[in-house]
Amino acid sequence: MAQNKNILKHNGLDVFLTSVQEKDIPALALIYGESFLVKQAFKTLSTFLLGNDNPKFALETLEGGAVSMGDIIEQVSTFSLLVSKKIVAVKNAPLFQTSQSGSDISFSLSDLDHLNDFIGKGIPKNHYLILTTSLIDKRKKIYKAIADKGLIIDCSVAQGARKADQDEQRAVLQNVAGQILSKSKKTIDNQAFHALVDLTGFNLDLLFQNLEKLIAYSGKAMMISIADVKAVVKRDKKDPIFNLTNAFIAKDVKNALFYLNSLFNEGFHPLQILKSFENLIRKLILVKCFTQKFYENNNLKVTRKMSLKNMNFNSFQQVVLPKVINHDEQLKIIIEDRDKYISNQDSKTKANKANDLFLAPNPKNAYPVFQIFQKSENFSLKELNQALIFLGDLDYRLKSSSFDAKIAIENFIINTCSKGGFVYAEENKNRRHHF
């Protein structure tokens, strides 16, 4: 089965179509997997099959959950006087669901047998049936029948946490982005692409929408920059990850667990959530280290009035922010000098490290800087360091084994936000592989 030349991955469809003639394309096709890739593959295949025929007359689109098997077969069997070809597309076909759900139509076993018989007899010449669905079951008789008689396009993308799965997702994101940008004769620099992916995650529909906005925003510029991404793809309070990290930094366990559960229900990947926590903890550690040096260098005694937790925004702008900006400017010089001597280092890696180290990446918008300085007071430096060790271990476990990531992250939130903070590195080091 795996060697069937008519079973393709989505990225092999273009090559397949250039290597065959239209008459050699099977009259039956099944496209399954990730929704954006399914739509993309369907468009590519249907455009190829239609040729010069008008899709208004030659393409009949049916919704799988709202049409009977009898209607589908009737549509495929009916000839048109206006065009030479006919494509019947059944989107979201419930081929592998045999139970009824509400008012929607689900195909019964007899329906599938009927379709199987129809396939066996052969679809009329110059007529095509294209079925799309999200999930398949290769054990089903209908799948085996389609694999034997038709074309199968696999648009699935690995959703696991292993490195190989993450590499596959990244490759798909880069490929899709490249296709979208090439149509506008534009490119995107590595730093900008990395920032865009951090904001969208593995969501191809969202990636497409944001790239369309970026293409329009960048105007005549041939390359989309990190500045463009920051201007167009903004994280706001509706961002579920923002809600999660905001609740976490406030040590609001109840809401943090609520938002975590929402993220898993919405299909967010555990590593994406973990990365957000790692970035936040690293930023908090940098802020804590800076704060300690700030008090020491200015011979300031930490009083209630001088405490960042009790400092108002105006005082922060006057007393602390100038020191923060100066710190970042000096750091920028150090990084630039270092990079002059590291010519073979990947530019994306250099840029990411720099962004991670800056305390105020956008000093003109000082209020978010003020907020993270204030909220850093909720944690001790020891607690943050120990939490980062736990996250590193969890990251390794997610990439190398299978276990309940949701429970592990829940434990991290509860332990870190509890009174006394996280003591994982010391007290729990002997049971670090048993959470």
Secondary structure, DSSP 8 states (H G I E B T S, - for coil): -TT-TTEEEGGGHHHHHHHS-GGGS-SEEEEEESHHHHHHHHHHHHHHHHTTS-HHHHEEEEEGGGS-HHHHHHHHH---SS-S-EEEEEET--TT--S-BTTB----HHHHHHHHHHHHH---TTEEEEEEES---TTSHHHHHHHHHSEEEEE----SSSHHHHHHHHHHHHHHHHHHHHHTT-EE-HHHHHHHHHHH-S-HHHHHHHHHHHHHHHTT-SEE-HHHHHHHS---TT-HHHHHHHHHHTT-HHHHHHHHHHHHHTT--HHHHHHHHHHHHHHHHHHHHHHHHHHHHTT----TTT-GGG--HHHIIIIIHHHHHHHHHHHHHHHHHHHHT-TTS-HHHHHHHHHHH-S-SSTTSHHHHHHHHHHGGGS-HHHHHHHHHHHHHHHHHHHHS---HHHHHHHHHHHHHSTT---HHHHTGGGTT--
